[in-house]
Amino acid sequence: MERLNEILHELGISKVKLAKFLGVSRQMIYNYLELDDINKWPKDKKVLLLNLLGVKSADEINSIKVDTDYIVDVESRIEALFENNSNKNNVVDTENLFTDLNEKNKELLVNIVDLIKENLEEDEGSDEQYNTYLYLYHFIQSINSSRELKYILGYIAKATGFVKPMEFVFNEEEQFVFESIMFSAMTLYNSKGVSSSKIAESHKRFVNQIEHKIEEKMSRTLELNSIKTQALKELGYTEITNSNAIEVFEKIAEIESRKV
């Protein structure tokens, strides 16, 4: 179970997100994770989790290697499951916004929401302001997938004077190295002294890397959608619902196992 917790952390899957995926309360997730063996979970919840992780048994969990490809693979599984419901929940529910948060975290969340709301109101209708916070949203979505993303936040907080330059709240050695490199890069950027041809070549490599990852993700998503469609067809359903999700997932796992 310790390895399972590590994997969920590396994937950036919070207890809240996992609870939503399994259709249980957050407290129930804590109860599940306190068990010493996943085989003690309710069978339907265990099947859902194993399908999410892309394995066929609890024994395979310890051999999972979390890298970029695996993260994209798991995200694709989640997207494939919820795509049919993505347009059914457009109303933002704030009733339970502060549920399960302590006072310190509540205050932080209030400050963040108030500041974003204030800035959006000031430039109502501004595409630049909207896209700025849309990118921030994507940044937060990815925050647990890479330690360097947190180091970026640390660098910005220091560069803007909100945090003392020698304060290290993450891995001190790694954060120190990252900030030093980041400072050199920003100095080079502001000096405008770098060759435009080298910049263009570097950005081309950046674009190629991202496009390759997107192609892989789209390929896997299409594959999962195809498998999901086949599973629904074989079971005689038209979409995944709360009542048939377990059965559909089991069929998806069965279809994938046919390729082995």
C-alpha positions as CSV (number, residue, x, y, z in Angstrom):
1,M,0.0,0.0,0.0
2,E,3.0,2.3,0.6
3,R,3.9,1.9,-3.1
4,L,0.3,2.7,-4.1
5,N,0.4,5.9,-2.2
6,E,3.7,6.8,-3.8
7,I,2.3,6.2,-7.3
8,L,-0.8,8.3,-6.6
9,H,1.4,11.1,-5.4
10,E,3.7,10.9,-8.4
11,L,0.7,10.9,-10.7
12,G,-0.7,14.0,-9.0
13,I,-3.9,12.1,-8.2
14,S,-5.3,13.7,-5.0
15,K,-7.5,12.0,-2.5
16,V,-10.4,14.1,-3.7
17,K,-9.9,13.2,-7.3
18,L,-9.5,9.5,-6.5
19,A,-12.7,9.6,-4.4
20,K,-14.6,11.1,-7.4
21,F,-13.2,8.5,-9.7
22,L,-14.2,5.6,-7.4
23,G,-17.5,7.2,-6.5
24,V,-16.9,7.3,-2.8
25,S,-16.3,9.9,-0.1
26,R,-12.8,11.3,0.6
27,Q,-12.9,9.8,4.1
28,M,-13.6,6.4,2.5
29,I,-10.4,6.8,0.4
30,Y,-8.4,7.4,3.6
31,N,-9.9,4.2,5.0
32,Y,-9.1,2.2,1.9
33,L,-5.5,3.5,1.9
34,E,-5.0,2.5,5.5
35,L,-5.6,-1.1,4.7
36,D,-2.5,-3.2,4.3
37,D,-3.6,-5.0,1.2
38,I,-5.6,-3.7,-1.8
39,N,-7.3,-7.1,-2.1
40,K,-9.2,-6.1,1.1
41,W,-10.9,-3.3,-0.9
42,P,-14.4,-3.8,-2.2
43,K,-14.1,-5.8,-5.4
44,D,-15.7,-3.1,-7.6
45,K,-13.4,-0.4,-6.2
46,K,-10.3,-2.6,-6.6
47,V,-11.2,-3.3,-10.3
48,L,-11.7,0.4,-11.0
49,L,-8.3,1.3,-9.4
50,L,-6.5,-1.5,-11.3
51,N,-8.0,-0.3,-14.6
52,L,-7.0,3.3,-13.8
53,L,-3.4,2.1,-13.1
54,G,-3.4,-0.1,-16.2
55,V,-2.6,-3.3,-14.4
56,K,-4.4,-6.6,-14.0
57,S,-3.6,-7.5,-10.4
58,A,-2.5,-5.9,-7.2
59,D,0.9,-7.7,-7.5
60,E,1.8,-5.6,-10.5
61,I,1.5,-2.3,-8.7
62,N,5.0,-2.6,-7.2
63,S,6.5,-2.9,-10.6
64,I,4.9,0.3,-12.0
65,K,7.4,2.9,-13.2
66,V,5.9,6.4,-13.2
67,D,7.4,8.4,-16.1
68,T,6.0,10.9,-18.5
69,D,4.5,8.2,-20.8
70,Y,2.8,6.5,-17.9
71,I,1.4,9.8,-16.6
72,V,-0.1,10.6,-20.0
73,D,-1.5,7.0,-20.2
74,V,-3.3,7.3,-16.9
75,E,-4.6,10.8,-17.8
76,S,-6.0,9.3,-21.0
77,R,-7.8,6.6,-19.0
78,I,-9.4,9.2,-16.8
79,E,-10.4,11.3,-19.8
80,A,-11.9,8.3,-21.6
81,L,-14.0,7.5,-18.5
82,F,-15.4,11.0,-18.0
83,E,-15.7,12.3,-21.5
84,N,-19.3,11.3,-21.7
85,N,-20.1,13.3,-18.6
86,S,-17.8,16.3,-19.3
87,N,-20.7,18.5,-20.7
88,K,-23.2,17.5,-18.0
89,N,-21.6,19.3,-15.1
90,N,-20.9,22.9,-16.3
91,V,-22.4,24.5,-13.2
92,V,-19.8,25.3,-10.6
93,D,-20.8,24.0,-7.2
94,T,-19.2,26.1,-4.4
95,E,-21.3,24.6,-1.6
96,N,-18.5,22.3,-0.5
97,L,-15.6,24.5,-1.6
98,F,-14.0,24.6,1.9
99,T,-15.0,21.1,3.1
100,D,-12.1,19.2,4.8
101,L,-9.8,22.2,4.8
102,N,-8.2,23.5,8.0
103,E,-8.3,27.2,8.8
104,K,-4.9,28.0,7.3
105,N,-5.8,26.4,4.0
106,K,-9.2,28.0,4.0
107,E,-7.6,31.4,4.3
108,L,-5.2,30.7,1.5
109,L,-7.9,29.5,-0.8
110,V,-10.0,32.6,0.0
111,N,-7.1,34.9,-0.8
112,I,-6.4,33.1,-4.1
113,V,-10.0,33.1,-5.2
114,D,-10.5,36.8,-4.2
115,L,-7.4,37.9,-6.1
116,I,-8.2,36.0,-9.2
117,K,-11.8,37.3,-9.1
118,E,-10.6,40.9,-8.7
119,N,-8.2,40.6,-11.6
120,L,-10.8,39.0,-13.9
121,E,-13.4,41.7,-13.0
122,E,-10.9,44.5,-13.8
123,D,-10.4,43.3,-17.3
124,E,-13.8,41.7,-18.0
125,G,-13.8,40.4,-21.5
126,S,-10.0,40.5,-21.9
127,D,-8.7,37.5,-23.7
128,E,-5.2,38.1,-22.3
129,Q,-6.4,38.1,-18.7
130,Y,-8.6,35.0,-19.3
131,N,-5.8,33.1,-21.0
132,T,-3.4,34.1,-18.2
133,Y,-5.6,32.4,-15.6
134,L,-6.4,29.5,-17.9
135,Y,-2.7,28.8,-18.2
136,L,-2.5,29.2,-14.4
137,Y,-5.2,26.6,-14.1
138,H,-3.2,24.2,-16.3
139,F,-0.1,24.9,-14.2
140,I,-2.0,23.9,-11.1
141,Q,-3.3,20.8,-12.8
142,S,0.3,19.8,-13.5
143,I,1.9,21.0,-10.2
144,N,2.4,17.5,-8.7
145,S,3.8,15.9,-11.9
146,S,7.2,17.7,-11.6
147,R,9.2,19.1,-8.7
148,E,10.6,21.7,-11.0
149,L,7.1,23.3,-11.3
150,K,7.2,24.0,-7.6
151,Y,10.7,25.4,-7.9
152,I,9.4,27.8,-10.6
153,L,6.9,29.1,-8.0
154,G,9.7,29.5,-5.5
155,Y,11.9,31.5,-8.0
156,I,9.0,33.8,-8.9
157,A,8.1,34.4,-5.2
158,K,11.7,35.4,-4.5
159,A,12.2,37.4,-7.6
160,T,9.2,39.5,-6.9
161,G,10.2,40.1,-3.2
162,F,7.5,38.1,-1.5
163,V,10.0,35.5,-0.1
164,K,13.5,35.8,1.2
165,P,16.1,34.7,-1.4
166,M,17.7,32.1,0.9
167,E,14.4,30.5,2.0
168,F,14.0,26.9,0.7
169,V,10.7,25.2,1.5
170,F,11.2,22.3,-1.0
171,N,14.4,20.3,-1.6
172,E,17.1,22.8,-0.8
173,E,19.8,21.5,-3.0
174,E,17.6,21.0,-6.0
175,Q,15.9,24.3,-5.5
176,F,19.2,26.1,-5.2
177,V,20.5,24.7,-8.5
178,F,17.2,25.3,-10.3
179,E,17.1,29.0,-9.1
180,S,20.7,29.5,-10.2
181,I,20.0,28.2,-13.7
182,M,16.7,30.1,-13.9
183,F,18.4,33.3,-13.0
184,S,21.1,32.8,-15.7
185,A,18.3,32.1,-18.2
186,M,16.4,35.2,-17.3
187,T,19.6,37.3,-17.4
188,L,20.3,36.0,-20.9
189,Y,16.7,36.7,-21.9
190,N,16.7,40.3,-20.7
191,S,20.2,41.0,-22.2
192,K,18.9,40.2,-25.7
193,G,22.5,39.1,-26.5
194,V,21.8,35.6,-27.6
195,S,21.9,34.5,-31.2
196,S,18.4,34.6,-32.8
197,S,19.2,31.5,-34.9
198,K,20.2,29.6,-31.8
199,I,17.0,30.7,-30.1
200,A,14.9,29.6,-33.1
201,E,16.7,26.2,-33.2
202,S,16.1,25.7,-29.5
203,H,12.4,26.6,-29.8
204,K,12.1,24.2,-32.7
205,R,13.4,21.4,-30.5
206,F,10.9,22.4,-27.8
207,V,8.0,22.4,-30.3
208,N,9.0,19.0,-31.7
209,Q,9.2,17.5,-28.2
210,I,5.8,18.8,-27.2
211,E,4.2,17.7,-30.5
212,H,5.6,14.2,-30.0
213,K,4.1,14.0,-26.6
214,I,0.7,15.2,-27.9
215,E,0.8,12.7,-30.7
216,E,1.5,9.9,-28.3
217,K,-1.3,11.1,-26.0
218,M,-3.8,11.4,-28.9
219,S,-2.8,8.0,-30.1
220,R,-3.4,6.4,-26.7
221,T,-6.6,8.4,-26.3
222,L,-7.9,7.1,-29.6
223,E,-7.0,3.6,-28.7
224,L,-8.8,3.8,-25.4
225,N,-11.8,5.4,-27.0
226,S,-11.9,2.6,-29.5
227,I,-11.6,0.0,-26.8
228,K,-14.3,1.7,-24.8
229,T,-16.6,1.9,-27.8
230,Q,-16.0,-1.8,-28.4
231,A,-16.8,-2.7,-24.8
232,L,-20.0,-0.7,-24.8
233,K,-21.0,-2.4,-28.1
234,E,-20.3,-5.9,-26.8
235,L,-22.3,-5.1,-23.6
236,G,-25.2,-3.5,-25.4
237,Y,-24.7,0.0,-23.8
238,T,-24.5,3.4,-25.5
239,E,-22.5,5.2,-22.7
240,I,-20.8,4.7,-19.4
241,T,-23.0,5.4,-16.4
242,N,-22.6,5.1,-12.6
243,S,-24.6,1.8,-12.7
244,N,-22.6,0.1,-15.5
245,A,-19.1,1.6,-15.0
246,I,-17.7,-1.5,-13.2
247,E,-19.0,-3.8,-15.8
248,V,-17.7,-1.7,-18.6
249,F,-14.3,-1.4,-17.0
250,E,-14.1,-5.1,-16.6
251,K,-15.0,-5.5,-20.3
252,I,-12.3,-2.9,-21.2
253,A,-9.7,-4.9,-19.2
254,E,-10.8,-8.1,-20.9
255,I,-10.5,-6.5,-24.4
256,E,-7.0,-5.2,-23.6
257,S,-5.9,-8.6,-22.3
258,R,-6.8,-10.1,-25.7
259,K,-3.9,-8.3,-27.2
260,V,-1.4,-10.0,-24.9
